[in-house]
């Protein structure tokens, strides 16, 4: 059965994959994006050409300025400010989008109570749990955010939980690991590192590079979101684990090897630097999701793509 799904943040890194998967399988998509700096402004016209017949509708607007949902079965909220360093330098945009924006979307959803509220799928992050020295974090772990970004996402999640309990908004929360893949904005580690190498500059590394992340292929993350949309249970939280755990320094070394040479430079300081993120996938696995990506295998192709196409 095909659905009508609203996707906020549709033109961002993860949003494009989720939007295209929905359209490819025959769903109707009501896409919303403010087309801020990290979005791809060419996507709406491309999708209108590739998916004719009115199955794609695009609205260029900040989520805080939306009026009301049309007749949609679900809302997938991918609209967010996501870069930790940016949140440290200027946190206001993060509070506006990741907290007030979520509140506004929840109120829009609650307003449809008279004829059936759509399922609200909140895309969060593993960073709401804070960092850990060893082991894994499951969905019952408490919030312990380390950065303004993580705190804003945890606050958004808390709003979803409260609107679910008080107003009966049907929700599902998804907390992915660190995503990687094609089309990622150049401020993120892999495209930023390749860009630096292209320019003959060293890759900047926070601290000594020992901070570990669980690396999740963006296409696996998009599949996880659709899996939860199709098979998940209202009122549940689902972690999305990565396929490989690597330190930032090891990722840089693999990028340098795939590039064919270069250097990294450690010692750059970032307040509140996180040590390690790693979440379980105990709830997601039984729904039939398994990661298909494998970081060491996927990375050379990503590096080659970034190396061949200079992005500003």
Buried (B, 14 or more C-beta within 10 A) or exposed (E): EEBBBBBBBBBBBBBBBBBBBBBEEEBBBBBBBBBBEBBBEEBBEEBBEEBEEEBBBBBEBBBBEBEEBEEBBBBBBBBBBBBBEBBBEEBEEBBBBBBBBBBBBBEBBBEBEEEEBBBBBBBBBBBBBBBBEEEBBBBEBEBBBBBBBBBBBBBBBBBBBEBBEEEEBBBBBBBBBBBBBBBBBBBBBBBBBBBBBBEEEBBBBBBEBBBBBBBBBBBBBBBBBBBBBEEBEEEEBBBBBBBBBBBBBBBBBBBBEBBEEBEBEBEEEEEBBBEBBBBBBEBBEEBEBEBEBEBEEBBBEBBEBBBEEEEE
